Amino acid sequence: MALNDKGYREKRDFFRMMVEAEVQYTVEGSSEKYIGQTEDLSATGIMFNTDHNLKVGQKIVIEVLPNTNQLNALKATVDIIRVDVNDKGRFVVAGNMSEVQ
């Protein structure tokens, strides 16, 4: 079966991992910190929910804080590519990560 024959979800270059962790972020050009909760994470992208309404095209700097001291925080710049609202009224933000530290 060729890659083109697979369903959309299977065409991704990297698998998504369901990760529950706190996300702290700032919008590029601002020093104000916001908090969110991850929904999933891949090698190149992240999805998280937050009370703060972000806009497609914005850049944010994130820090994903692990639930254990045995792991380092993930830091990256994220380009926002999609923003939806979930059934709880929170904003669900998807973005492409770059400058990962």
FENUR-V380477 format. One line per field, one symbol per residue. ss: DSSP state (H for helix, E for strand, C for the rest). phi: phi as a letter, one per 30 degrees, with the letter a starting at -180 (. if undefined). psi: psi as a letter, one per 30 degrees, with the letter a starting at -180 (. if undefined). Layout:
ss: ???
phi: ???
psi: ???
This chain:
ss: CCHHHCCHHHHCCCCCEECCCEEEEEECCCCCEEEEEEEEECCCEEEEEECCCCCCCCEEEEEEECCCCCCCCEEEEEEEEEEEECCCCCEEEEEEEECCC
phi: .deddddedddddbddcdbcadccbbdejbcdcbbbbdcabbdbbbbbcadcdccejdcbccbccddbddbddccacbcdcabbcddcicdcccaccbhdc
psi: kleffllefffkfkkkkjkjlkkklkkkflfkklkaklelkafflkklllfkjlkkflklkljjjlglffklkkklkkjkfkklklfgglkjkklkklhk.
